[in-house]
Amino acid sequence: MNILLLGREEDCRDYLDYAEQRGITVRFFAPPQLAADDRDNWRHTVAGAARAVVDLTGLDDVISFHDSYQIQLELLRGELGMPTRDIDTLLCLADKTRFKAHPAVRDHITRHIELDSSAKAPQALAAVTEYLSFPVVVKPSNGFYSAGVVKAETPDEFPKAFLQTKRVCTVLREGNGQSRMLAEEYLDGNEYAVDGMVSDGRIIPLQVHRKLPPLVGPLFHEVAYLTEPFDAELGRDFTALLENVIPGVGLDNSPFHAEFRFDGQGRLRILELAPRLCGGGTTTYQQLRICTGLDAYDLLHRLGREAVDPKPLHHRVALEYDAPIERSGFLRNTARAVEVCRKNGVTTVHLHRQDGQFVLAPPLNFETVLTAYFARDTREEAEALLDVLMTDCTIETETEKSS
């Protein structure tokens, strides 16, 4: 099997390990940015750039786990005669402003406004106080990994949050060509995520993630996912919302990662819907394998080619731990964090950065340092493990690089 993966090799280690074990050949391609006013030439632009660096003959599939490459992915798949998803749907899902304005979505979200990215903090605050109630969350329209997502409890806290988000939007614009700023009313409830597949119009939720510790701000780095197989009875509210939103935006034959939060009155709201596997593919694959015995990468390759109907093979609890960075600086003692994971029966651990490399702390970080996956039989066992990891498995940094 020959696969072209849109992305960077260093960000896809989990899929590379998977491919190596199965004799799958993987090549990589970083596609070009697309000019918004040149849509008629998008397909030619992407296909031409790909052919200049990669032999496109004999490919069995083209995939990507990257938010910013989903449009280019479908253009290239179309060029090669592979099943494709709707481009306008992907454009909608790639930008939170467009997503929140969609008729199928706007009744299921919290109140929000778009902020002028060229404005100063006082002007932005005036707009927020006119239309929204505090506390509010400020975020980029097309961010990921919770970068630039900051809560302002009061108007006094808003200028700092605004400037932090503005800085991240500047970085995103340099990489993606656009990024707008949003402010939305904070939802005072627990946050969840659901991974699943849409196959020939059928929505198939596969697993539900509970985010721990609870995300209450001011920053929203997701330290842990406590994951279980999706229960149709307990997940009725999630299913009902997904069955409204997914067909409404036109997503089909695609993986999805949907994020939700309850408001103070217990109503479920949708935060975002991503047309991809979660966590660079790794989170969905590792957690689903632990929880159900299902193979998310295999399902991804089959979507659009055949109807998929996955059935869990077992029921376990998975814990993903994304070791938090307390302070920006140069990494040190990462081997100690890996050893803590191994002593606690880790299933898979990925160390993405090495000692001596400089890393940013939230809310400015776009990348993880260490992610580890654990299997447990009960929620209580997983929660107890998280307590241990948060004490013992920490990421150490120093202000000056050691010689």
Beta strands, then each sheet from edge to edge (+ up, - down):
strand 1: 2-6
strand 2: 25-29
strand 3: 61-63
strand 4: 112-115
strand 5: 136-140
strand 6: 150-152
strand 7: 181-185
strand 8: 191-199
strand 9: 202-212
strand 10: 224-229
strand 11: 254-262
strand 12: 268-274
strand 13: 317-322
strand 14: 329-332
strand 15: 348-351
strand 16: 358-359
strand 17: 370-376
strand 18: 396-398
sheet 1: 2+ 1+ 3+
sheet 2: 4+ 7- 5+ 6-
sheet 3: 12+ 11- 8+ 9- 10+ 13- 17+ 15-
sheet 4: 16+ 14- 18+
end
